[in-house]
Amino acid sequence: MKRMLTLVMVLLSSTCFAVLPNPHIYEWGKLTAPENYHFSASQKLEIYWEKLKSTSASPQAIVMINGGPGMPHDSFHQATANGGYLKDWFYALRTDFDIYYFDQRGTGESSALSYDILERRNFKMYGTENICRDIEELRKNVIKKDKIAVLGESYGGMVALSYAIMYPDRVSKLVIHDSSPSNEYFTHMHKNFSEMLAVLDSKLPGVKENMITSIQKFDNNEVTNAYNIDISGRDFLSLILNYTYSLRGQIIIAYMAQDIATTGRSDILDALLGSIIGREGDESFKSLPPTILLVQTSEMLDEKAVASVQAGADYQPWNYDWLKNNVHQPRREFREYLRLNEFKGYNVISQLSKITAPTLVLVGETDFICPPAYAQTIKNNIGSHCRLVTIQNAAHSGFIEQGEFVVGKIRNFLTGYWPGYDYREKGLAEFSSRNVSREEAIEIWLEGAKRLAISGF
């Protein structure tokens, strides 16, 4: 049983839900792009794109860049049970914009990059800069407009920042949602999670103490579960990561930790384990796509920065031991397997002043992945034409958690009506019901697997 649980925590992030667009309001197609833009005889790739058509007679265009890395654009869609679209999270922007989505190279409906064909591909070409070049090809050959608005969330925000630096004259307006200007989010992940748990504690008093007590109980074999699975404290820290993407998920963590700290067991944990057992062969538990590992090993895993982290203070409950063994080590093994000796760390802080487009930066108040301090760094370095909005009662997916409020802010910014009409943010009480059903616990965890590609630990 222990081996099964370990596999789940290493592989869980590849969940994706392919859905079909409605032909009445969508168009879609594939763009041909070179795998290597610096080599004229390069192999060709197909980049899948979709357009959610505007209701305006003379629409502007916005390109949406999803998180990941290595994930398709499906997180921008709300899927129905039968595989169709319910409504896009950014549907309200249709009044003024054609909304373009695309699957980043090697993902989704774009030309696939699998372990079977890695050696026949120039896998060093599947990083942030070439995704930016693909967006520029999309602008020139599909959108056919001189300027586009660009929205990026999470890793997509990192791509959006890079695109706005590489092609400043092509960006009309820029929106960055829950993102980072450097790879520090990856090398300092244990620090960010531990410090943001303290921030969450100000909203949910006792959660940090209960988490630390729970980890101690796991390590002392004082926690039981319905399936008699041996779980260490380090395992538990990885298992619950998919709950950190949303405030509701963080509240579920708080309830789970409270139960474990006081009674040594949790119905929520049992529900989660019950949903995993027997599903190792499902789509949800396939191995991490190579595109995730390629970007994370070649742009995010900065060994010099890791060394400074190791030499510095440790953090609790997510500590350096967890970071080293559950996050970094699988990436090191992948790098050794492919002999990836070149490293170009992602860090655009010094180049942010090159961004000339009006910019809106949004960040969730309790974002564990890309904490609010990163958003402040982006704002400070872009300059006076950048606005920052901190989203109350939201974590790493404000456009879902506080959808009307966030999309309203974005629409006001894009259309020039600032502050314009604002929806209210949901209050804490609307998220914090103590009743957590088995179905909700599993649904939020699986949604986290889809949303947080970085959580494939």
C-alpha positions in Angstrom: 0.0 0.0 0.0 2.9 2.4 0.8 4.2 2.1 -2.8 0.7 2.9 -4.2 0.5 6.1 -2.2 4.0 7.2 -3.2 3.1 6.8 -6.9 0.0 8.8 -6.5 1.8 11.7 -5.0 4.5 11.6 -7.7 2.1 11.4 -10.6 -1.2 13.0 -9.6 -0.9 16.3 -11.5 -1.5 15.0 -15.1 -5.3 15.1 -14.8 -6.9 16.9 -17.7 -10.4 17.0 -19.0 -10.7 17.2 -22.8 -13.9 18.9 -23.7 -15.5 19.9 -27.0 -16.3 23.5 -28.0 -19.6 24.6 -29.2 -19.4 25.4 -33.0 -21.9 28.2 -32.7 -19.7 30.4 -30.7 -16.2 28.9 -31.2 -13.8 28.5 -34.0 -10.7 26.3 -33.8 -7.8 25.1 -35.9 -4.1 24.3 -35.9 -1.2 26.6 -36.6 2.1 25.2 -38.1 5.2 26.4 -36.3 8.9 25.4 -36.4 10.1 23.3 -33.5 13.3 25.4 -33.6 12.8 29.0 -34.7 16.6 29.4 -35.3 16.8 26.6 -37.8 15.0 26.9 -41.2 14.8 23.2 -41.8 13.4 22.5 -38.4 10.7 19.9 -37.8 7.3 21.4 -37.7 4.8 21.5 -34.9 1.1 22.0 -34.9 -0.3 24.4 -32.3 -4.0 24.0 -31.5 -6.0 27.2 -31.0 -9.6 28.1 -30.2 -11.5 31.3 -30.6 -14.5 32.2 -28.4 -16.1 34.6 -30.8 -17.0 38.1 -29.6 -20.5 39.5 -29.8 -19.0 42.8 -31.0 -19.1 43.8 -34.6 -15.5 45.1 -34.3 -13.8 43.1 -31.6 -10.4 43.4 -30.1 -8.4 40.2 -29.5 -7.1 38.7 -26.3 -4.8 35.7 -26.0 -5.2 33.6 -22.8 -2.2 31.7 -21.5 -3.0 28.9 -19.1 -0.9 27.7 -16.2 1.3 24.7 -16.0 3.9 24.3 -17.4 3.0 21.4 -19.7 -0.7 21.6 -19.3 -3.4 22.2 -22.0 -5.8 25.2 -21.8 -8.8 23.3 -20.4 -8.6 25.0 -17.0 -10.1 28.1 -18.7 -13.3 26.1 -19.5 -16.0 24.8 -17.3 -16.8 21.3 -18.5 -20.2 19.6 -18.4 -20.5 15.9 -17.4 -21.0 14.8 -21.0 -17.8 16.4 -22.2 -19.0 19.7 -23.5 -18.4 23.3 -22.4 -20.7 24.8 -19.8 -19.2 28.3 -20.0 -15.7 29.7 -20.1 -14.6 31.5 -16.9 -13.8 34.6 -18.9 -17.0 34.5 -21.0 -18.0 38.0 -20.0 -15.1 39.4 -22.1 -16.9 38.4 -25.2 -18.7 41.7 -25.3 -15.5 43.4 -26.6 -13.0 40.7 -27.4 -12.4 37.6 -29.5 -10.9 35.3 -26.9 -8.1 33.1 -28.1 -6.9 30.0 -26.3 -4.1 27.6 -27.3 -2.4 24.5 -26.2 1.2 25.1 -25.5 3.7 23.1 -27.6 3.8 19.5 -26.6 0.5 19.6 -24.8 -3.2 18.9 -25.4 -4.3 18.9 -29.0 -1.0 20.5 -30.2 1.7 18.2 -31.5 2.2 15.7 -28.7 5.5 15.3 -26.9 5.7 11.9 -25.2 8.5 9.9 -23.6 8.4 7.5 -26.6 9.4 10.2 -29.1 11.6 12.4 -26.8 14.8 11.3 -28.5 13.4 12.2 -31.9 12.5 15.7 -30.8 14.6 18.8 -30.0 13.3 18.7 -26.5 15.3 21.8 -25.5 12.9 23.8 -27.6 9.9 23.3 -25.4 10.4 26.2 -23.0 9.0 29.7 -22.3 10.7 31.6 -25.1 9.5 29.4 -27.8 6.0 29.4 -26.4 6.2 33.2 -26.8 7.3 32.8 -30.4 4.3 30.5 -31.0 2.0 33.2 -29.6 3.6 35.7 -32.0 2.9 33.3 -34.9 -0.7 33.0 -33.7 -1.0 36.8 -33.7 0.5 37.2 -37.2 -1.2 34.3 -38.9 -4.5 33.6 -37.2 -5.5 36.7 -35.2 -4.0 39.1 -37.8 -4.0 42.2 -35.6 -1.2 44.6 -34.9 -1.7 44.5 -31.2 -3.4 42.0 -28.8 -4.3 42.0 -25.2 -2.6 39.2 -23.3 -3.7 37.4 -20.1 -1.6 34.8 -18.3 -2.3 33.0 -15.1 0.2 31.0 -12.9 2.9 29.7 -15.3 1.0 31.4 -18.1 1.7 34.7 -16.4 5.4 34.0 -16.6 5.0 33.4 -20.3 2.9 36.5 -20.7 5.6 38.6 -19.0 8.2 37.1 -21.3 6.0 37.8 -24.4 5.5 41.4 -23.3 9.3 41.8 -22.9 10.1 40.1 -26.2 7.3 41.9 -28.2 6.5 45.1 -26.3 5.0 46.8 -29.4 2.5 44.0 -29.9 0.8 44.1 -26.5 -2.1 46.5 -26.1 -2.8 45.5 -22.4 -1.4 42.9 -20.1 -3.1 41.0 -17.3 -1.0 38.9 -14.9 -3.0 36.6 -12.6 -1.4 34.7 -9.6 2.1 34.5 -11.1 5.8 35.0 -10.4 8.6 37.1 -12.1 11.2 34.4 -11.4 11.8 30.8 -10.6 12.0 31.5 -6.9 8.5 30.1 -6.5 10.0 26.7 -7.3 13.3 26.8 -5.4 11.6 28.4 -2.3 8.4 26.4 -2.4 8.6 25.1 1.1 9.2 28.6 2.4 6.3 30.0 0.5 3.9 27.3 1.7 5.0 27.5 5.3 4.8 31.3 5.4 1.4 31.5 3.7 0.1 28.9 6.1 0.8 31.5 8.8 -1.2 34.1 6.8 -4.0 31.6 6.5 -3.8 31.2 10.3 -4.9 34.8 10.6 -8.1 33.9 8.9 -8.5 30.4 10.3 -6.9 30.5 13.8 -5.1 27.3 14.8 -4.5 25.9 11.4 -0.7 26.2 11.5 -0.4 24.7 15.0 -2.7 21.8 14.0 -0.8 21.2 10.8 2.5 20.9 12.7 0.9 18.6 15.3 -0.6 16.5 12.6 2.8 16.0 10.9 4.3 14.9 14.2 1.5 12.5 14.7 2.0 11.0 11.2 5.7 10.6 11.9 5.0 8.9 15.2 2.5 6.5 13.6 -0.3 8.0 15.7 -2.7 8.6 12.8 -5.0 5.9 11.5 -7.0 5.6 8.3 -9.7 3.3 7.0 -7.3 1.6 4.6 -4.4 1.0 6.9 -2.0 2.8 4.6 1.3 3.9 6.0 1.5 7.7 5.6 4.5 9.8 6.7 4.3 13.4 7.5 6.2 14.2 4.3 3.7 12.1 2.3 0.8 14.0 3.9 2.3 17.4 3.0 2.4 16.3 -0.7 -1.0 14.6 -0.6 -2.8 17.8 0.4 -1.1 20.1 -2.0 -4.0 20.0 -4.5 -6.1 21.6 -1.8 -3.9 24.6 -1.6 -5.0 26.1 -4.9 -8.3 27.5 -3.5 -9.5 29.0 -0.3 -12.2 26.3 0.1 -9.4 23.7 -0.3 -7.3 25.4 2.3 -10.3 25.3 4.6 -10.6 21.6 4.0 -6.9 21.3 5.0 -7.7 23.2 8.2 -10.6 20.8 9.1 -8.5 17.8 8.3 -5.6 19.0 10.4 -7.8 19.9 13.3 -9.4 16.4 13.3 -6.0 14.6 13.0 -4.4 16.8 15.7 -7.2 16.1 18.1 -8.3 12.6 17.3 -5.6 11.0 15.2 -7.9 10.4 12.2 -10.0 12.3 9.6 -13.1 11.4 7.6 -11.8 13.8 4.9 -8.5 11.9 4.7 -10.4 8.6 4.4 -12.6 10.0 1.6 -9.5 11.1 -0.3 -7.6 7.8 0.1 -10.8 5.9 -0.9 -10.9 7.9 -4.1 -7.3 6.9 -4.9 -7.2 3.2 -4.2 -7.6 1.2 -7.3 -7.3 4.2 -9.7 -3.6 4.0 -10.3 -4.3 3.1 -14.0 -6.8 5.9 -14.6 -6.0 9.0 -16.7 -5.8 11.0 -13.5 -2.7 9.1 -12.4 -0.6 8.7 -15.5 3.0 9.9 -15.3 3.8 13.6 -15.5 4.0 14.8 -19.1 7.6 15.5 -20.2 6.7 19.1 -21.1 6.2 19.8 -17.4 9.6 18.3 -16.4 11.4 19.9 -19.3 10.5 23.4 -18.3 10.9 22.8 -14.6 14.3 21.2 -14.9 15.7 23.6 -17.5 14.2 26.9 -16.2 13.0 26.5 -12.6 15.4 24.1 -10.7 18.2 26.5 -10.0 20.8 24.5 -8.1 22.7 27.6 -6.8 19.4 29.0 -5.4 18.6 25.6 -3.9 22.0 25.6 -2.2 21.3 28.9 -0.6 17.9 27.6 0.5 19.6 24.6 2.1 22.1 26.8 3.9 19.4 29.1 5.3 16.7 28.7 7.9 14.3 25.8 7.6 10.6 26.2 7.6 7.6 24.3 9.0 5.6 22.3 8.3 6.8 22.2 4.7 10.6 21.8 5.2 13.7 21.5 3.1 13.7 17.7 3.4 10.3 17.6 1.8 11.4 20.1 -0.9 14.5 18.1 -1.7 13.0 14.6 -1.8 9.4 15.2 -3.0 9.9 18.0 -5.4 13.4 18.5 -6.6 14.8 14.9 -6.7 12.4 13.6 -9.4 13.4 16.6 -11.5 17.1 15.9 -11.0 16.6 12.3 -12.1 14.8 13.5 -15.2 17.6 15.9 -16.0 20.2 13.2 -15.6 18.1 10.8 -17.8 18.1 13.3 -20.6 21.6 14.8 -19.9 20.1 18.3 -19.7 23.3 20.1 -18.8 22.1 23.6 -20.0 20.2 25.7 -17.5 18.6 29.0 -18.2 16.9 30.1 -15.0 13.6 32.0 -15.5 14.0 35.5 -14.0 12.7 38.5 -15.8 12.7 41.0 -12.8 15.5 43.1 -14.3 13.6 43.2 -17.7 10.1 44.2 -16.4 10.8 47.9 -17.1 10.7 47.0 -20.9 7.0 46.3 -20.6 5.2 49.3 -22.0 1.6 48.1 -22.1 -0.8 49.1 -19.3 -0.7 46.2 -16.9 -3.0 44.7 -14.3 -1.6 42.3 -11.7 -4.0 40.2 -9.6 -3.1 37.9 -6.8 -5.0 35.9 -4.2 -4.7 36.9 -0.6 -3.7 33.4 0.5 -1.9 32.2 -2.7 0.6 29.6 -1.5 2.1 29.0 -5.0 2.9 32.6 -6.0 2.5 34.7 -2.8 1.4 38.3 -3.0 5.0 39.5 -2.5 5.7 38.3 -6.0 2.8 40.4 -7.4 4.2 43.4 -5.6 7.7 42.8 -7.2 6.0 42.7 -10.7 4.2 46.0 -10.0 7.2 47.7 -8.6 9.5 46.8 -11.5 7.0 47.5 -14.3 6.3 51.0 -13.0 3.5 53.5 -12.8 1.5 52.0 -15.6 0.9 48.8 -13.6 -2.0 48.4 -11.1 -2.1 45.7 -8.4 -5.3 44.1 -7.0 -5.2 41.7 -4.1 -8.2 39.4 -4.2 -9.6 38.8 -0.7 -10.7 35.3 0.2 -9.0 33.7 -2.7 -5.9 31.6 -3.2 -4.3 30.5 -6.5 -7.4 30.7 -8.7 -9.2 33.9 -8.0 -10.9 33.8 -11.5 -12.7 30.7 -10.3 -13.1 31.5 -6.5 -14.1 35.1 -7.0 -15.2 34.8 -10.6 -17.6 37.7 -11.0 -15.4 40.1 -9.0 -12.1 39.2 -10.8 -13.5 39.0 -14.3 -15.3 42.3 -13.6 -12.0 43.9 -12.6 -10.3 42.5 -15.7 -13.1 43.6 -18.0 -13.1 47.1 -16.6 -9.3 47.3 -17.1 -9.4 46.0 -20.6 -12.2 48.3 -21.8 -10.9 51.4 -20.1 -13.6 51.8 -17.4 -11.7 52.0 -14.2 -12.9 51.4 -11.6 -16.2 50.9 -13.4 -18.8 48.6 -12.0 -17.5 46.1 -9.5 -19.1 42.9 -8.2 -18.5 42.3 -4.6 -16.0 39.7 -3.3 -17.5 36.7 -1.6 -17.0 36.7 2.2 -15.1 34.1 4.2 -18.4 32.7 5.6 -19.4 31.7 2.0 -16.5 29.3 1.9 -16.1 28.0 5.4 -19.0 25.7 6.1 -17.8 22.8 8.4 -19.8 20.3 6.3 -17.4 18.7 3.8 -19.0 15.8 1.9 -16.9 13.0 0.4 -17.9 14.2 -3.1 -16.7 17.8 -2.4 -13.4 16.6 -0.9 -12.7 14.5 -3.9 -13.9 17.1 -6.5 -11.8 19.9 -5.1 -8.7 17.7 -4.8 -9.1 16.6 -8.5 -9.7 20.1 -9.6 -6.4 21.0 -7.8 -4.7 18.2 -9.8 -5.9 19.8 -13.0 -5.1 23.4 -11.9 -1.7 22.9 -10.3 0.7 21.3 -12.7 3.5 22.1 -10.2 1.8 19.8 -7.7 3.0 16.6 -9.4 5.3 15.7 -6.5 
